[in-house]
Amino acid sequence: MDITKLLRPHILHLKPYASARDEYSGTEGVFLDANENPWGSITKEAYNRYPAPHQKHLKEKIAAIKQVAASQIFLGNGSDEAIDLLIRAFCEPKQDHILIMPPTYGMYEVSAHINGIAVQKVPLAADFQINTEEVLETITPHTKVIFICSPNNPTGNLLSVTAIETILANFQGIIVIDEAYIDYRSDASWLTRLEAFPQLVVMQTFTKA
């Protein structure tokens, strides 16, 4: 699967903003073009410097812990920023949909509505597991992102691996597995399955850890 084909066309061809820091790989000096103070900080912390824009060193440390490549890591301002950016990157306003499985984390729906994206809802079954057949029947060509929270918020249970695998095998869009509560479970994270499913996105957070 070519993930770039799932992106909104204008996002795919967007020329990213670049600054002098993108062309410099060293660690010395200050960036006057970014208005960093060359005379130092008024405190012992280096508050005269901007944080590293690509967080390379932090990503390398996280990659070693999570056993993934640093290039596979995106760092956001909490999971809510990642949710918003995923919807903006893959969903056309007033045209595409996301699919959620209530009861679940409320920000998926909030972010969709902010971005003018419709929300398809397939409630969890009485045992708080995925209604797999109903999910597959609900998917349309305009369903672009499916959010799966496991362990689920607010029910606290893990969602069936088999059900998630079935959806991954039958959906040609982005599937986001939100593992905000991964630190409360003992079985393996879906991070171990990233290579098998190119359309899979796994979200984790420092706040619960």
MDTraj code that builds the backbone (N, CA, C; nanometers):
import mdtraj as md
import numpy as np

residues = "MET ASP ILE THR LYS LEU LEU ARG PRO HIS ILE LEU HIS LEU LYS PRO TYR ALA SER ALA ARG ASP GLU TYR SER GLY THR GLU GLY VAL PHE LEU ASP ALA ASN GLU ASN PRO TRP GLY SER ILE THR LYS GLU ALA TYR ASN ARG TYR PRO ALA PRO HIS GLN LYS HIS LEU LYS GLU LYS ILE ALA ALA ILE LYS GLN VAL ALA ALA SER GLN ILE PHE LEU GLY ASN GLY SER ASP GLU ALA ILE ASP LEU LEU ILE ARG ALA PHE CYS GLU PRO LYS GLN ASP HIS ILE LEU ILE MET PRO PRO THR TYR GLY MET TYR GLU VAL SER ALA HIS ILE ASN GLY ILE ALA VAL GLN LYS VAL PRO LEU ALA ALA ASP PHE GLN ILE ASN THR GLU GLU VAL LEU GLU THR ILE THR PRO HIS THR LYS VAL ILE PHE ILE CYS SER PRO ASN ASN PRO THR GLY ASN LEU LEU SER VAL THR ALA ILE GLU THR ILE LEU ALA ASN PHE GLN GLY ILE ILE VAL ILE ASP GLU ALA TYR ILE ASP TYR ARG SER ASP ALA SER TRP LEU THR ARG LEU GLU ALA PHE PRO GLN LEU VAL VAL MET GLN THR PHE THR LYS ALA".split()
xyz = np.array([
    [0.0831, -0.1194, 0.0000],
    [0.0000, 0.0000, 0.0000],
    [0.0871, 0.1252, 0.0000],
    [0.0547, 0.2203, -0.0871],
    [0.1264, 0.3467, -0.0951],
    [0.0497, 0.4512, -0.0147],
    [0.0993, 0.4829, 0.1042],
    [0.0295, 0.5755, 0.1932],
    [0.0136, 0.7124, 0.1301],
    [0.1076, 0.7528, 0.0457],
    [0.0992, 0.8866, -0.0145],
    [-0.0272, 0.9017, -0.0989],
    [-0.0799, 0.7904, -0.1505],
    [-0.2010, 0.7970, -0.2319],
    [-0.3251, 0.8237, -0.1473],
    [-0.3116, 0.8078, -0.0158],
    [-0.4238, 0.8334, 0.0736],
    [-0.4283, 0.9784, 0.1194],
    [-0.3170, 1.0490, 0.1053],
    [-0.3112, 1.1883, 0.1480],
    [-0.3990, 1.2764, 0.0598],
    [-0.4500, 1.3856, 0.1168],
    [-0.5187, 1.4859, 0.0361],
    [-0.4167, 1.5419, -0.0638],
    [-0.4525, 1.5551, -0.1912],
    [-0.3561, 1.5928, -0.2946],
    [-0.2786, 1.7203, -0.2653],
    [-0.3441, 1.8222, -0.2119],
    [-0.2711, 1.9470, -0.1881],
    [-0.1728, 1.9339, -0.0724],
    [-0.2003, 1.8405, 0.0203],
    [-0.1051, 1.8134, 0.1281],
    [0.0167, 1.7407, 0.0724],
    [-0.0084, 1.6458, -0.0164],
    [0.1004, 1.5686, -0.0760],
    [0.1982, 1.6588, -0.1494],
    [0.1484, 1.7613, -0.2161],
    [0.2334, 1.8490, -0.2971],
    [0.2720, 1.9782, -0.2242],
    [0.2399, 1.9863, -0.0973],
    [0.2732, 2.1048, -0.0187],
    [0.4241, 2.1150, 0.0024],
    [0.4795, 2.2323, -0.0241],
    [0.6210, 2.2556, 0.0008],
    [0.6375, 2.2989, 0.1458],
    [0.7076, 2.2189, 0.2265],
    [0.7174, 2.2526, 0.3695],
    [0.8023, 2.3762, 0.3946],
    [0.7698, 2.4443, 0.5028],
    [0.8495, 2.5587, 0.5456],
    [0.9893, 2.5117, 0.5829],
    [1.0902, 2.5861, 0.5432],
    [1.2292, 2.5515, 0.5761],
    [1.3013, 2.6754, 0.6277],
    [1.3878, 2.6562, 0.7235],
    [1.4685, 2.7653, 0.7777],
    [1.6152, 2.7249, 0.7748],
    [1.7010, 2.8162, 0.8187],
    [1.8443, 2.7874, 0.8183],
    [1.8783, 2.6659, 0.9035],
    [1.7988, 2.6428, 1.0068],
    [1.8268, 2.5289, 1.0947],
    [1.8095, 2.3953, 1.0231],
    [1.7273, 2.3929, 0.9195],
    [1.7089, 2.2690, 0.8440],
    [1.8326, 2.2334, 0.7625],
    [1.9183, 2.3317, 0.7378],
    [2.0379, 2.3104, 0.6564],
    [2.1636, 2.2968, 0.7412],
    [2.1472, 2.3029, 0.8737],
    [2.2625, 2.3019, 0.9643],
    [2.2523, 2.1819, 1.0569],
    [2.3554, 2.1002, 1.0602],
    [2.3517, 1.9782, 1.1410],
    [2.4360, 1.9883, 1.2671],
    [2.5008, 2.1011, 1.2893],
    [2.5848, 2.1173, 1.4079],
    [2.5048, 2.1520, 1.5317],
    [2.5766, 2.1769, 1.6406],
    [2.5107, 2.2082, 1.7682],
    [2.5591, 2.3379, 1.8288],
    [2.6577, 2.4025, 1.7675],
    [2.7151, 2.5240, 1.8250],
    [2.6438, 2.6484, 1.7747],
    [2.6659, 2.7594, 1.8479],
    [2.6186, 2.8887, 1.8020],
    [2.4714, 2.9126, 1.8281],
    [2.4256, 3.0314, 1.7866],
    [2.2845, 3.0668, 1.7956],
    [2.2354, 3.1047, 1.6561],
    [2.1040, 3.1019, 1.6378],
    [2.0445, 3.1338, 1.5088],
    [1.9870, 3.2744, 1.5143],
    [2.0652, 3.3685, 1.4631],
    [2.0217, 3.5075, 1.4667],
    [1.9003, 3.5300, 1.3782],
    [1.8874, 3.4501, 1.2706],
    [1.7709, 3.4669, 1.1825],
    [1.6412, 3.4288, 1.2526],
    [1.6520, 3.3536, 1.3619],
    [1.5347, 3.3145, 1.4393],
    [1.5200, 3.4000, 1.5654],
    [1.5999, 3.5094, 1.5718],
    [1.5943, 3.6021, 1.6862],
    [1.6355, 3.5380, 1.8183],
    [1.7267, 3.4389, 1.8105],
    [1.7817, 3.3854, 1.9352],
    [1.8809, 3.4861, 1.9921],
    [1.8837, 3.4968, 2.1222],
    [1.9667, 3.5958, 2.1904],
    [2.1130, 3.5503, 2.1946],
    [2.2043, 3.6200, 2.1264],
    [2.3447, 3.5768, 2.1247],
    [2.4172, 3.6013, 2.2568],
    [2.3567, 3.6763, 2.3479],
    [2.4233, 3.7091, 2.4743],
    [2.3917, 3.6091, 2.5848],
    [2.3156, 3.5068, 2.5516],
    [2.2878, 3.4037, 2.6508],
    [2.1537, 3.4226, 2.7187],
    [2.1230, 3.3336, 2.8126],
    [1.9957, 3.3337, 2.8837],
    [2.0102, 3.4066, 3.0163],
    [1.9001, 3.4634, 3.0660],
    [1.9057, 3.5315, 3.1959],
    [1.8993, 3.4310, 3.3105],
    [1.8762, 3.3034, 3.2796],
    [1.8777, 3.1975, 3.3802],
    [1.9784, 3.0917, 3.3380],
    [2.0010, 2.9945, 3.4227],
    [2.0977, 2.8889, 3.3906],
    [2.0482, 2.7992, 3.2776],
    [1.9138, 2.7930, 3.2568],
    [1.8606, 2.7174, 3.1438],
    [1.8802, 2.7971, 3.0158],
    [1.8948, 2.7277, 2.9037],
    [1.9221, 2.7939, 2.7757],
    [1.7933, 2.8453, 2.7126],
    [1.7300, 2.9419, 2.7798],
    [1.6045, 2.9962, 2.7298],
    [1.6244, 3.0942, 2.6145],
    [1.7481, 3.1201, 2.5801],
    [1.7749, 3.2046, 2.4627],
    [1.7732, 3.1245, 2.3331],
    [1.7571, 2.9923, 2.3423],
    [1.7585, 2.9049, 2.2240],
    [1.6203, 2.8448, 2.2000],
    [1.5885, 2.8246, 2.0717],
    [1.4679, 2.7510, 2.0375],
    [1.4948, 2.6016, 2.0527],
    [1.3926, 2.5234, 2.0898],
    [1.4130, 2.3779, 2.0935],
    [1.4410, 2.3233, 1.9546],
    [1.5078, 2.2089, 1.9480],
    [1.5400, 2.1459, 1.8198],
    [1.4110, 2.1168, 1.7438],
    [1.3960, 2.1654, 1.6213],
    [1.2686, 2.1511, 1.5499],
    [1.2349, 2.0088, 1.5091],
    [1.3351, 1.9230, 1.4941],
    [1.3097, 1.7863, 1.4494],
    [1.3257, 1.6832, 1.5616],
    [1.3612, 1.7285, 1.6804],
    [1.3722, 1.6429, 1.8001],
    [1.4511, 1.5142, 1.7741],
    [1.5605, 1.5237, 1.6986],
    [1.6334, 1.4039, 1.6565],
    [1.6851, 1.3224, 1.7749],
    [1.7459, 1.3895, 1.8717],
    [1.8041, 1.3153, 1.9844],
    [1.6947, 1.2489, 2.0686],
    [1.5845, 1.3199, 2.0899],
    [1.4747, 1.2627, 2.1673],
    [1.4134, 1.1437, 2.0942],
    [1.3955, 1.1564, 1.9646],
    [1.3384, 1.0459, 1.8862],
    [1.4297, 0.9230, 1.8896],
    [1.5595, 0.9450, 1.8883],
    [1.6529, 0.8323, 1.8947],
    [1.6411, 0.7585, 2.0279],
    [1.6229, 0.8339, 2.1360],
    [1.6091, 0.7709, 2.2681],
    [1.4762, 0.6949, 2.2796],
    [1.3701, 0.7553, 2.2276],
    [1.2404, 0.6881, 2.2304],
    [1.2432, 0.5630, 2.1417],
    [1.3073, 0.5744, 2.0254],
    [1.3149, 0.4615, 1.9332],
    [1.3833, 0.3413, 1.9981],
    [1.4872, 0.3670, 2.0758],
    [1.5585, 0.2579, 2.1424],
    [1.4694, 0.1886, 2.2459],
    [1.3838, 0.2661, 2.3126],
    [1.2940, 0.2089, 2.4133],
    [1.1786, 0.1335, 2.3480],
    [1.1222, 0.1925, 2.2440],
    [1.0039, 0.1351, 2.1803],
    [1.0372, 0.0315, 2.0724],
    [1.1667, 0.0189, 2.0381],
    [1.2103, -0.0775, 1.9364],
    [1.1470, -0.0498, 1.7998],
    [1.1481, 0.0780, 1.7616],
    [1.1057, 0.1197, 1.6277],
    [1.2133, 0.2119, 1.5727],
    [1.2044, 0.2450, 1.4457],
    [1.2994, 0.3381, 1.3854],
    [1.2642, 0.4811, 1.4249],
    [1.3663, 0.5629, 1.4451],
    [1.3424, 0.7027, 1.4791],
    [1.2606, 0.7727, 1.3709],
    [1.2779, 0.7306, 1.2464],
    [1.2046, 0.7909, 1.1353],
    [1.0553, 0.7594, 1.1397],
    [1.0151, 0.6625, 1.2216],
    [0.8737, 0.6261, 1.2329],
    [0.8017, 0.7058, 1.3410],
    [0.8736, 0.7916, 1.4105],
    [0.8175, 0.8610, 1.5262],
    [0.7786, 1.0041, 1.4914],
    [0.6575, 1.0413, 1.5304],
    [0.6122, 1.1805, 1.5267],
    [0.5837, 1.2229, 1.6700],
    [0.6361, 1.3381, 1.7096],
    [0.6113, 1.3906, 1.8434],
    [0.5163, 1.5089, 1.8334],
    [0.4076, 1.5014, 1.9063],
    [0.3083, 1.6085, 1.9025],
    [0.2824, 1.6661, 2.0397],
    [0.2038, 1.7723, 2.0414],
    [0.1615, 1.8357, 2.1661],
    [0.0432, 1.7574, 2.2211],
    [0.0737, 1.6386, 2.2732],
    [-0.0295, 1.5483, 2.3197],
    [-0.0928, 1.4723, 2.2037],
    [-0.1706, 1.3697, 2.2353],
    [-0.2369, 1.2907, 2.1317],
    [-0.3377, 1.3731, 2.0531],
    [-0.3940, 1.4751, 2.1154],
    [-0.4957, 1.5555, 2.0474],
    [-0.4397, 1.6228, 1.9225],
    [-0.3140, 1.6670, 1.9269],
    [-0.2550, 1.7268, 1.8076],
    [-0.2377, 1.6219, 1.6981],
    [-0.1952, 1.5025, 1.7356],
    [-0.1782, 1.3960, 1.6366],
    [-0.3119, 1.3591, 1.5731],
    [-0.4175, 1.3527, 1.6526],
    [-0.5512, 1.3227, 1.6008],
    [-0.5929, 1.4284, 1.4993],
    [-0.5761, 1.5544, 1.5349],
    [-0.6143, 1.6645, 1.4468],
    [-0.5352, 1.6613, 1.3161],
    [-0.4046, 1.6387, 1.3242],
    [-0.3215, 1.6388, 1.2039],
    [-0.3536, 1.5207, 1.1128],
    [-0.3846, 1.4058, 1.1700],
    [-0.4214, 1.2904, 1.0879],
    [-0.5498, 1.3173, 1.0098],
    [-0.6470, 1.3780, 1.0767],
    [-0.7727, 1.4103, 1.0089],
    [-0.7490, 1.5135, 0.8999],
    [-0.6687, 1.6156, 0.9291],
    [-0.6414, 1.7199, 0.8295],
    [-0.5635, 1.6655, 0.7103],
    [-0.4750, 1.5690, 0.7350],
    [-0.3902, 1.5170, 0.6274],
    [-0.4649, 1.4237, 0.5330],
    [-0.5624, 1.3486, 0.5863],
    [-0.6229, 1.2430, 0.5046],
    [-0.7703, 1.2650, 0.4697],
    [-0.8368, 1.3606, 0.5305],
    [-0.9808, 1.3775, 0.5098],
    [-1.0142, 1.5118, 0.4457],
    [-1.0915, 1.5062, 0.3367],
    [-1.1399, 1.6279, 0.2715],
    [-1.2636, 1.6797, 0.3461],
    [-1.2626, 1.8066, 0.3896],
    [-1.3792, 1.8620, 0.4591],
    [-1.5055, 1.8533, 0.3742],
    [-1.6175, 1.8292, 0.4418],
    [-1.7494, 1.8203, 0.3785],
    [-1.7602, 1.7057, 0.2777],
    [-1.6643, 1.6154, 0.2807],
    [-1.6661, 1.5055, 0.1839],
    [-1.6358, 1.3712, 0.2490],
    [-1.5284, 1.3657, 0.3292],
    [-1.4835, 1.2386, 0.3860],
    [-1.5346, 1.2169, 0.5282],
    [-1.5117, 1.0940, 0.5771],
    [-1.5594, 1.0542, 0.7092],
    [-1.4462, 0.9913, 0.7902],
    [-1.4636, 0.9952, 0.9220],
    [-1.3877, 0.9064, 1.0088],
    [-1.4872, 0.8089, 1.0710],
    [-1.4365, 0.6974, 1.1215],
    [-1.5229, 0.5993, 1.1869],
    [-1.4728, 0.5766, 1.3286],
    [-1.5648, 0.5834, 1.4246],
    [-1.5310, 0.5600, 1.5648],
    [-1.6248, 0.4563, 1.6236],
    [-1.5878, 0.4033, 1.7425],
    [-1.6641, 0.2961, 1.8049],
    [-1.6970, 0.3333, 1.9493],
    [-1.8046, 0.4103, 1.9685],
    [-1.8392, 0.4527, 2.1034],
    [-1.8889, 0.3377, 2.1899],
    [-1.8718, 0.3510, 2.3236],
    [-1.8088, 0.4634, 2.3936],
    [-1.6576, 0.4620, 2.3742],
    [-1.6019, 0.5779, 2.3426],
    [-1.4588, 0.5875, 2.3186],
    [-1.4122, 0.7295, 2.3467],
    [-1.2860, 0.7573, 2.3234],
    [-1.2285, 0.8885, 2.3517],
    [-1.2987, 0.9965, 2.2691],
    [-1.3432, 1.1027, 2.3349],
    [-1.4267, 1.2024, 2.2714],
    [-1.3587, 1.2939, 2.1718],
    [-1.2257, 1.3042, 2.1774],
    [-1.1576, 1.4005, 2.0907],
    [-1.1562, 1.3593, 1.9440],
    [-1.1763, 1.2316, 1.9142],
    [-1.1838, 1.1922, 1.7727],
    [-1.2995, 1.2666, 1.7052],
    [-1.4142, 1.2664, 1.7707],
    [-1.5324, 1.3311, 1.7144],
    [-1.5182, 1.4827, 1.7152],
    [-1.4644, 1.5380, 1.8234],
    [-1.4458, 1.6828, 1.8321],
    [-1.3539, 1.7324, 1.7207],
    [-1.2409, 1.6649, 1.7012],
    [-1.1458, 1.7061, 1.5975],
    [-1.2079, 1.6945, 1.4581],
    [-1.2872, 1.5890, 1.4374],
    [-1.3530, 1.5731, 1.3083],
    [-1.4483, 1.6892, 1.2821],
    [-1.5289, 1.7246, 1.3799],
    [-1.6242, 1.8332, 1.3629],
    [-1.5537, 1.9672, 1.3412],
    [-1.4433, 1.9908, 1.4095],
    [-1.3666, 2.1132, 1.3896],
    [-1.3197, 2.1246, 1.2451],
    [-1.2850, 2.0110, 1.1862],
    [-1.2323, 2.0091, 1.0497],
    [-1.3391, 1.9851, 0.9431],
    [-1.4664, 1.9860, 0.9817],
    [-1.5728, 1.9677, 0.8846],
    [-1.5815, 1.8277, 0.8283],
    [-1.5492, 1.7281, 0.9112],
    [-1.5490, 1.5879, 0.8684],
    [-1.6636, 1.5132, 0.9361],
    [-1.7394, 1.4360, 0.8597],
    [-1.8493, 1.3576, 0.9154],
    [-1.7952, 1.2417, 0.9992],
    [-1.8755, 1.1987, 1.0958],
    [-1.8352, 1.0913, 1.1869],
    [-1.9325, 0.9743, 1.1741],
    [-1.8809, 0.8590, 1.1347],
    [-1.9586, 0.7355, 1.1340],
    [-1.9369, 0.6654, 1.2682],
    [-2.0464, 0.6177, 1.3267],
    [-2.0367, 0.5541, 1.4585],
    [-2.0890, 0.4112, 1.4527],
    [-2.0062, 0.3187, 1.4994],
    [-2.0469, 0.1790, 1.5141],
    [-2.0240, 0.1429, 1.6613],
    [-2.1285, 0.1444, 1.7428],
    [-2.1099, 0.1198, 1.8865],
    [-2.0470, -0.0167, 1.9144],
    [-1.9715, -0.0218, 2.0214],
    [-1.9174, -0.1491, 2.0665],
    [-2.0317, -0.2404, 2.1098],
    [-2.0060, -0.3700, 2.1078],
    [-2.1067, -0.4683, 2.1490],
    [-2.1272, -0.4625, 2.3005],
    [-2.2196, -0.5428, 2.3496],
    [-2.2520, -0.5419, 2.4924],
    [-2.1322, -0.5756, 2.5800],
    [-2.0378, -0.6538, 2.5252],
    [-1.9172, -0.6887, 2.6008],
    [-1.8038, -0.5901, 2.5745],
    [-1.8372, -0.4757, 2.5122],
    [-1.7413, -0.3698, 2.4790],
    [-1.6343, -0.4154, 2.3805],
    [-1.6695, -0.5089, 2.2945],
    [-1.5809, -0.5509, 2.1868],
    [-1.6325, -0.4963, 2.0527],
    [-1.5497, -0.5058, 1.9500],
    [-1.5810, -0.4477, 1.8204],
    [-1.6880, -0.5286, 1.7477],
    [-1.7878, -0.4585, 1.6934],
    [-1.8844, -0.5201, 1.6027],
    [-1.8204, -0.5251, 1.4641],
    [-1.7367, -0.6247, 1.4428],
    [-1.6530, -0.6288, 1.3225],
    [-1.7337, -0.6241, 1.1936],
    [-1.8368, -0.7078, 1.1830],
    [-1.9163, -0.7114, 1.0603],
    [-1.9830, -0.5767, 1.0338],
    [-2.0358, -0.5136, 1.1389],
    [-2.1024, -0.3844, 1.1213],
    [-2.0030, -0.2766, 1.0795],
    [-1.8806, -0.2832, 1.1349],
    [-1.7766, -0.1878, 1.0948],
    [-1.7489, -0.2008, 0.9460],
    [-1.7286, -0.3239, 0.9003],
    [-1.6970, -0.3463, 0.7590],
    [-1.8132, -0.3060, 0.6683],
    [-1.9369, -0.3245, 0.7143],
    [-2.0534, -0.2860, 0.6357],
    [-2.0714, -0.1346, 0.6313],
    [-2.0215, -0.0645, 0.7338],
    [-2.0394, 0.0801, 0.7431],
    [-1.9373, 0.1561, 0.6585],
    [-1.8237, 0.0952, 0.6358],
    [-1.7173, 0.1607, 0.5585],
    [-1.7664, 0.1944, 0.4179],
    [-1.7359, 0.3172, 0.3741],
    [-1.7668, 0.3606, 0.2374],
    [-1.6378, 0.4125, 0.1738],
    [-1.6392, 0.4452, 0.0431],
    [-1.5193, 0.5035, -0.0193],
    [-1.4753, 0.6351, 0.0449],
    [-1.5665, 0.6997, 0.1207],
    [-1.5322, 0.8263, 0.1863],
    [-1.4851, 0.8067, 0.3306],
    [-1.4804, 0.6822, 0.3769],
    [-1.4249, 0.6545, 0.5098],
    [-1.2736, 0.6524, 0.4967],
    [-1.2070, 0.7487, 0.5575],
    [-1.0634, 0.7615, 0.5377],
    [-0.9804, 0.7216, 0.6599],
    [-1.0351, 0.7398, 0.7806],
    [-0.9601, 0.7082, 0.9028],
    [-1.0527, 0.6368, 1.0008],
    [-1.0044, 0.5266, 1.0569],
    [-1.0755, 0.4560, 1.1635],
    [-0.9933, 0.4682, 1.2915],
    [-1.0576, 0.5132, 1.3975],
    [-0.9912, 0.5265, 1.5271],
    [-1.0340, 0.4114, 1.6177],
    [-0.9351, 0.3395, 1.6702],
    [-0.9584, 0.2270, 1.7609],
    [-0.8792, 0.2522, 1.8883],
    [-0.9473, 0.2624, 1.9994],
    [-0.8817, 0.2911, 2.1272],
    [-0.8688, 0.1612, 2.2061],
    [-0.7457, 0.1164, 2.2307],
    [-0.7228, -0.0108, 2.2994],
    [-0.5920, -0.0060, 2.3775],
    [-0.5974, -0.0146, 2.5097],
    [-0.7133, -0.0281, 2.5961],
    [-0.8101, 0.0892, 2.5776],
    [-0.9390, 0.0566, 2.5809],
    [-1.0381, 0.1574, 2.5457],
    [-1.0646, 0.2545, 2.6600],
    [-1.0870, 0.3786, 2.6216],
    [-1.1300, 0.4843, 2.7133],
    [-1.2747, 0.5170, 2.6767],
    [-1.3739, 0.4912, 2.7628],
    [-1.3616, 0.4789, 2.9084],
    [-1.3790, 0.3378, 2.9646],
    [-1.3956, 0.2353, 2.8812],
    [-1.4321, 0.1037, 2.9340],
    [-1.3151, 0.0284, 2.9959],
    [-1.1925, 0.0605, 2.9553],
    [-1.0739, 0.0022, 3.0176],
    [-1.0299, -0.1319, 2.9626],
    [-1.1065, -0.1910, 2.8706],
    [-1.0718, -0.3244, 2.8211],
    [-0.9912, -0.3181, 2.6919],
    [-0.9162, -0.4242, 2.6662],
    [-0.8480, -0.4409, 2.5389],
    [-0.9473, -0.4842, 2.4325],
    [-0.9312, -0.4337, 2.3128],
    [-1.0170, -0.4758, 2.2034],
    [-0.9533, -0.5940, 2.1310],
    [-1.0363, -0.6792, 2.0771],
    [-0.9936, -0.8056, 2.0170],
    [-0.8883, -0.7853, 1.9083],
    [-0.7762, -0.8541, 1.9227],
    [-0.6703, -0.8501, 1.8224],
    [-0.7217, -0.9041, 1.6895],
    [-0.7979, -1.0132, 1.6941],
    [-0.8508, -1.0729, 1.5720],
    [-0.9427, -0.9756, 1.4987],
    [-1.0267, -0.9042, 1.5727],
    [-1.1175, -0.8076, 1.5110],
    [-1.0395, -0.6949, 1.4449],
    [-0.9372, -0.6461, 1.5126],
    [-0.8555, -0.5380, 1.4568],
    [-0.7810, -0.5858, 1.3327],
    [-0.7281, -0.7072, 1.3376],
    [-0.6596, -0.7639, 1.2206],
    [-0.7546, -0.7758, 1.1015],
    [-0.8776, -0.8136, 1.1271],
    [-0.9764, -0.8269, 1.0192],
    [-1.0037, -0.6917, 0.9544],
    [-1.0167, -0.5879, 1.0354],
    [-1.0407, -0.4542, 0.9815],
    [-0.9181, -0.4064, 0.9035],
    [-0.8003, -0.4309, 0.9575],
    [-0.6773, -0.3929, 0.8867],
    [-0.6675, -0.4612, 0.7507],
    [-0.7100, -0.5841, 0.7436],
    [-0.6991, -0.6599, 0.6186],
    [-0.8034, -0.6192, 0.5158],
    [-0.9111, -0.5505, 0.5609],
    [-1.0217, -0.5211, 0.4703],
    [-1.0487, -0.3726, 0.4512],
    [-0.9648, -0.2873, 0.5072],
    [-0.9839, -0.1428, 0.4947],
    [-0.8622, -0.0813, 0.4282],
    [-0.8859, -0.0007, 0.3268],
    [-0.7763, 0.0578, 0.2502],
    [-0.7446, 0.2014, 0.2916],
    [-0.7849, 0.2401, 0.4103],
    [-0.7527, 0.3725, 0.4630],
    [-0.6591, 0.3630, 0.5813],
    [-0.6546, 0.4691, 0.6603],
    [-0.5672, 0.4755, 0.7783],
    [-0.6398, 0.4202, 0.8999],
    [-0.5734, 0.3341, 0.9731],
    [-0.6279, 0.2836, 1.0996],
    [-0.5362, 0.3290, 1.2123],
    [-0.5961, 0.4017, 1.3057],
    [-0.5215, 0.4554, 1.4193],
    [-0.5569, 0.3752, 1.5431],
    [-0.4576, 0.3125, 1.6041],
    [-0.4789, 0.2431, 1.7312],
    [-0.4220, 0.3316, 1.8410],
    [-0.5112, 0.3811, 1.9237],
    [-0.4750, 0.4724, 2.0315],
    [-0.4394, 0.3911, 2.1551],
    [-0.3107, 0.3899, 2.1875],
    [-0.2622, 0.3136, 2.3035],
    [-0.2230, 0.4072, 2.4175],
    [-0.3067, 0.5071, 2.4434],
    [-0.2768, 0.6005, 2.5521],
    [-0.2588, 0.5279, 2.6856],
    [-0.3293, 0.4159, 2.7019],
    [-0.3226, 0.3411, 2.8278],
    [-0.2380, 0.2147, 2.8152],
    [-0.1424, 0.2168, 2.7223],
    [-0.0568, 0.1009, 2.6987],
    [0.0192, 0.0588, 2.8236],
    [0.0497, 0.1525, 2.9116],
    [0.1296, 0.1200, 3.0300],
    [0.0514, 0.0429, 3.1347],
    [-0.0783, 0.0235, 3.1114],
    [-0.1602, -0.0536, 3.2041],
    [-0.1896, -0.1933, 3.1511],
    [-0.1244, -0.2313, 3.0410],
    [-0.1484, -0.3635, 2.9847],
    [-0.0178, -0.4417, 2.9798],
    [-0.0270, -0.5732, 2.9772],
    [0.0923, -0.6566, 2.9797],
    [0.1234, -0.7202, 2.8445],
    [0.0254, -0.7265, 2.7533],
    [0.0524, -0.7909, 2.6254],
    [0.1192, -0.6924, 2.5292],
    [0.1577, -0.7395, 2.4140],
    [0.2406, -0.6620, 2.3229],
    [0.1654, -0.5437, 2.2628],
    [0.2392, -0.4360, 2.2416],
    [0.1861, -0.3186, 2.1729],
    [0.1723, -0.3469, 2.0242],
    [0.0839, -0.2711, 1.9578],
    [0.0703, -0.2808, 1.8132],
    [0.1901, -0.2213, 1.7423],
    [0.2818, -0.1603, 1.8150],
    [0.4065, -0.1126, 1.7535],
    [0.4818, -0.2272, 1.6868],
    [0.4646, -0.3472, 1.7387],
    [0.5350, -0.4632, 1.6828],
    [0.4778, -0.5059, 1.5485],
    [0.3644, -0.4458, 1.5075],
    [0.2983, -0.4857, 1.3829],
    [0.3072, -0.3776, 1.2750],
    [0.3832, -0.2734, 1.2989],
    [0.3897, -0.1632, 1.2030],
    [0.4388, -0.2071, 1.0658],
    [0.5348, -0.2958, 1.0622],
    [0.5893, -0.3399, 0.9336],
    [0.4887, -0.4240, 0.8554],
    [0.4016, -0.4927, 0.9253],
    [0.3036, -0.5797, 0.8592],
    [0.1871, -0.5008, 0.8014],
    [0.1575, -0.3853, 0.8598],
    [0.0420, -0.3066, 0.8175],
    [0.0840, -0.1634, 0.7910],
    [0.1143, -0.1296, 0.6654],
    [0.1649, 0.0040, 0.6338],
    [0.0663, 0.1172, 0.6607],
    [-0.0636, 0.0857, 0.6686],
    [-0.1623, 0.1906, 0.6940],
    [-0.1896, 0.2108, 0.8426],
    [-0.1134, 0.1421, 0.9270],
    [-0.1345, 0.1460, 1.0725],
    [-0.0586, 0.2620, 1.1363],
    [-0.1297, 0.3363, 1.2211],
    [-0.0698, 0.4414, 1.3038],
    [-0.0953, 0.4053, 1.4491],
    [0.0073, 0.4072, 1.5324],
    [-0.0075, 0.3765, 1.6752],
    [0.0236, 0.5017, 1.7553],
    [-0.0690, 0.5431, 1.8385],
    [-0.0486, 0.6605, 1.9236],
    [-0.0250, 0.6168, 2.0678],
    [0.0768, 0.6777, 2.1290],
    [0.1009, 0.6598, 2.2718],
    [0.1263, 0.7969, 2.3322],
    [0.1269, 0.8046, 2.4646],
    [0.1416, 0.9336, 2.5297],
    [0.2264, 0.9216, 2.6553],
    [0.2973, 1.0295, 2.6872],
    [0.3755, 1.0313, 2.8114],
    [0.2857, 1.0511, 2.9337],
    [0.1686, 1.1098, 2.9165],
    [0.0886, 1.1540, 3.0324],
    [0.0429, 1.0386, 3.1205],
    [0.0058, 0.9268, 3.0589],
    [-0.0409, 0.8141, 3.1405],
    [0.0775, 0.7375, 3.2003],
    [0.1891, 0.7320, 3.1275],
    [0.3074, 0.6627, 3.1805],
    [0.3555, 0.7281, 3.3096],
])
top = md.Topology()
chain = top.add_chain()
for i, resn in enumerate(residues, 1):
    res = top.add_residue(resn, chain, resSeq=i)
    for name in ("N", "CA", "C"):
        top.add_atom(name, md.element.get_by_symbol(name[0]), res)
traj = md.Trajectory(xyz[None], top)
